[in-house]
Each structure stands twice: as C-alpha cells, then as structure tokens.
C-alpha cells in the first residue's frame, strides 16, 4: 500500500480504527464547518490589530502635540475671557456584583485676543473656578498649552 492512503481496519467492537494521517479536517464537534467559526481567528486578530493601532496612534498624536508645544514660543498677550465650559466623562462598570462609577471633568476656557481671534485652552479646575467671563488680563500660553492668566485689577473686582 501507499503511505498516502488511509487505512481502516475493523475493531472487534465493530468501530472503525482511524490511523495516522486520517485527521478530521472539518473541525469536529467543537469547531463546526461554519464560516463564522472559520473566520473567528481572523476576526480576533483583526480586532487586536485595530485596538493596538488606535493605542499607538493616540500615543504618537500625544507625543506630536507635546513636541509642537515645546517648540512653540511662550507668548503673553492681552486677552479677555469670553466663555467657559466643562466636559464630564462618566465611567462605570460591574465587578463581582458591585457597581462602581467614576467621573472626570475637563475644564475649558475661551480667550479673545485684541485681534479678535479666539483660542480655547484646557485649564485646571482651580483656574476654571478663579476665572469669570469678562475677565481681562495677560494670558500666557505655549502652543496649545495654557500656562497662566493674570487678571487686571479693575474697580468692579475691587469693590466688595
């Protein structure tokens, strides 16, 4: 006989004996011959490639922004606070029958320059609380990074 041929012999129990080289290529009971199951490893791999790609893109984008800000000059210009807003992110989940949630808030302030151009900066919660719409003063920033705002002391702010 040739080696490539499958050899079956009868077992005394009546069951066929399967010899080497006769593996069930259809997938068996755990992996049915179904397009969903045959494509699953590809789908899982594609999912991980996309997730890792998004993660790497975020890292490189952050490094690029940081680098651009570092190369930008520090500027101090007269500006006026024209708007304030917040963005609250809610994170929640269940773990072992316990519900937990977490919120984080990002604070934004919009400044208008003498040239009537406007820029919005992310600021700390403390800075956000100290600023009011209509405040005028010297804004210091570097690229897209807020550094400081020194309010002009005027009569309306000193009357208390």
C-alpha positions in Angstrom: 0.0 0.0 0.0 0.9 3.6 -0.5 1.7 5.8 2.6 -0.8 8.4 1.4 -3.7 6.0 1.6 -5.9 5.9 4.6 -6.1 2.5 6.3 -9.2 1.3 8.1 -9.4 -1.9 10.0 -12.3 -3.4 11.7 -12.1 -3.3 15.5 -13.6 -6.3 17.4 -16.0 -3.9 18.9 -17.4 -3.0 15.4 -15.9 0.5 15.4 -13.5 1.7 12.7 -10.0 2.4 13.8 -8.5 5.6 12.4 -4.8 5.5 11.7 -2.3 8.4 11.5 -2.9 10.8 8.6 -6.6 10.5 8.8 -7.4 13.6 11.0 -10.8 15.1 10.8 -10.2 18.3 8.9 -13.9 19.5 9.1 -13.3 20.9 12.6 -15.1 18.3 14.6 -17.8 19.0 17.2 -16.1 22.0 18.8 -15.4 23.8 15.5 -18.2 23.1 13.1 -17.5 23.6 9.4 -19.1 27.0 9.5 -17.9 30.3 8.0 -18.4 32.1 11.4 -16.1 29.7 13.2 -13.5 29.5 10.4 -13.3 33.3 10.3 -13.2 33.8 14.0 -9.3 33.7 14.4 -9.0 36.2 11.6 -11.7 38.4 13.3 -10.0 38.2 16.7 -6.6 39.0 15.2 -8.1 42.0 13.2 -9.7 43.3 16.4 -6.4 43.2 18.3 -4.6 44.9 15.4 -7.2 47.7 15.3 -7.1 48.2 19.1 -3.3 48.2 19.2 -3.3 50.6 16.2 -5.6 53.0 17.9 -3.5 52.9 21.1 -0.3 53.6 19.1 -2.0 56.4 17.1 -3.0 58.0 20.4 0.5 57.8 21.8 2.1 59.2 18.7 -0.5 62.0 18.5 0.1 63.0 22.1 3.9 63.0 21.6 3.4 65.1 18.5 1.3 67.7 20.3 3.7 67.8 23.2 6.7 68.2 20.8 4.9 71.0 18.9 4.1 72.8 22.1 7.7 72.5 23.4 8.9 74.1 20.1 6.4 76.9 20.2 7.4 80.2 21.9 5.9 81.3 25.2 3.5 84.2 24.4 2.0 86.7 26.8 -0.8 88.7 25.3 -3.7 90.8 26.4 -6.9 88.7 26.4 -10.4 88.6 27.7 -12.3 85.5 29.0 -15.3 85.1 26.6 -16.5 81.6 27.5 -16.2 78.7 29.9 -17.4 75.1 29.6 -16.9 71.7 31.1 -17.0 68.1 29.8 -17.9 65.4 32.3 -16.9 61.8 31.5 -18.7 59.1 33.4 -17.1 55.7 33.7 -18.9 52.8 35.3 -18.8 49.1 35.5 -19.8 46.0 37.4 -17.3 43.7 39.1 -18.3 40.8 41.4 -21.9 42.1 41.8 -20.6 45.6 42.9 -21.3 48.7 40.8 -18.7 51.3 40.7 -18.6 54.5 38.8 -16.1 57.3 38.3 -16.4 60.7 36.8 -13.8 63.0 35.4 -14.2 66.6 34.4 -12.2 68.5 31.8 -12.4 72.3 32.1 -12.1 74.7 29.1 -11.8 78.5 28.9 -12.1 80.6 25.7 -10.0 83.7 25.4 -10.4 86.5 22.9 -7.3 88.5 21.9 -7.1 92.1 20.9 -7.0 91.0 17.2 -10.5 89.4 17.9 -9.0 85.9 17.4 -10.2 83.3 19.9 -8.5 80.3 21.4 -9.8 77.7 23.8 -7.5 76.1 26.3 -7.8 73.2 28.7 -7.3 74.5 32.3 -7.2 73.0 35.8 -10.3 73.0 38.0 -8.7 75.6 40.2 -8.0 78.0 37.3 -11.5 77.4 35.9 -13.0 78.4 39.3 -10.9 81.6 39.5 -11.9 82.9 36.1 -15.1 84.6 35.1 -16.5 85.6 31.8 -15.5 89.2 31.1 -12.2 89.0 33.0 -9.4 90.8 31.2 -5.7 90.4 31.7 -2.5 88.9 30.4 -2.7 85.3 29.0 0.5 83.3 28.9 0.4 80.2 26.7 2.8 77.9 24.7 1.3 76.4 21.5 -2.0 74.8 22.7 -0.9 74.7 26.3 -2.4 77.2 28.8 0.3 78.4 31.3 -1.2 81.4 33.2 -3.7 84.2 33.3 -3.1 87.4 35.3 -6.3 89.4 35.7 -6.2 93.2 35.5 -7.4 94.5 38.8 -10.3 96.9 38.0 -12.8 98.8 40.0 -15.5 96.2 39.5 -13.3 93.5 41.0 -12.0 95.5 44.0 -15.5 96.6 45.1 -16.6 94.0 47.6 
